[in-house]
Amino acid sequence: MDTYYNPADLAKFGDIGKDVPELWKAFSEYYGKVFAEGALSKREKCLIALAVAHAVQCPYCIDAYTQASLEKGSNKERMTEAIHVAAAIRGGATLAHGVQMRNVAEKISF
């Protein structure tokens, strides 16, 4: 089945900088610094990225950070738990925005 998402396209990610190399260079430098060892380990950062990838529903990022998480020593249990954290936050945020709906509804309810 053909889909818009093609796993082989992940390897073409760097091509996005061909027409504006200065922006790609700046992004790449920033990205590299973000994922460098710091207060958080590289493994922790990959788990965060994996969870965020699921929350924003980026299949390319899911592929990349599944692999990176495994390479940095994570396992399926840790990765699945991270995804559940993202799901809980996303679900909670959806419900929290229900307060806005209630505020508006209370203003205009008859």
N, C-alpha and C positions, 0 to 999 in steps of 0.2 A: 504494500500500500504506500503510495507517495504521500508525503506530508511536507509541510513547510520546514519543519525541523530536520536537518540532515547532520548527524553526528560528525561527518567528515568536515563540515564547515567550521568546527571549532579550531581546526588547524589553520584556518584562514583569518583568524582574529586579528593578527598583526597587519593584514592588508588594509584595515580601516585607516591606517596612518599613511598610506601611500600618497594621498593628495594634500595632506597637511602634516608633514613630518614633525614640525615643531610642536604641534599639539599632542601628537602620539608620543614624542619623546618626553614631554612634561607629564603626561598621564602615566607612562611606563615608569618614570622615576618615582612618582608619587606612589603608585601601586606597589612597587618594589619596597619602598620604605614602610608602607603600611603593613606588609606581610613579613617584614624582617623581625627577628627575635627582639622582644622588648619586654615590657611588663607582662605581656601575654606570650606564651610560647607559640611557636609556629603551628604546633598541633592544635592548640586552642583557637588560634585565628582561622585555621582551616575548618574547624567545626562550626565556628560562628558563620563563616562564609557559606558553608553547606546549609545551615539552617536558614540564613537569609535567602539563599538561592531558591529554597523551597517556598519561602514566604512570598517572594516576588515572581515565582514560577518561571525561572530561566532554565530551560533544559540543558543549555550549554554549560552553565555554571554548576548545575547539579552533577553533570558528568565530570567536569574538571575538579570540583571539590570533593567528590566521592573518591576519585583517584588520589588527590593530594592528601586527603584525610588518612586514607589507608597507608600511603607512603610515609606519613609522619607518625605512624604508630597507633592510629585509632583503630577501632573495630566496629562491627555492625551494631553492637549494643550501644556504644557511645554515640555513633552517628544517628541511630534511630532515636535515642533520647534527645539529642540536639534538635531533630526535626519535630519531635513532640513539643519541645519548648517553643519553637517557632509557631506551631499550630495553636498552642495555648495563648500566646501573645496576640496572634492574628485574630483568634476568636474573641479574646477579651477586648481587643480594640474595637471590634465590630459591635460588641454589646455596649461598650462605653459610649460609643457614638449614639446609641439609643437614647441617651440623656438629651441630646440635642433634639431628636425627634419628639421626645416627650415635652420638652420646653416649648417647641413650636406648636405642637398639638394642643397644649394647655392654653396658649395664647389665642388660638383661633377656634377652639372647640365651642360648640353651642350647648 
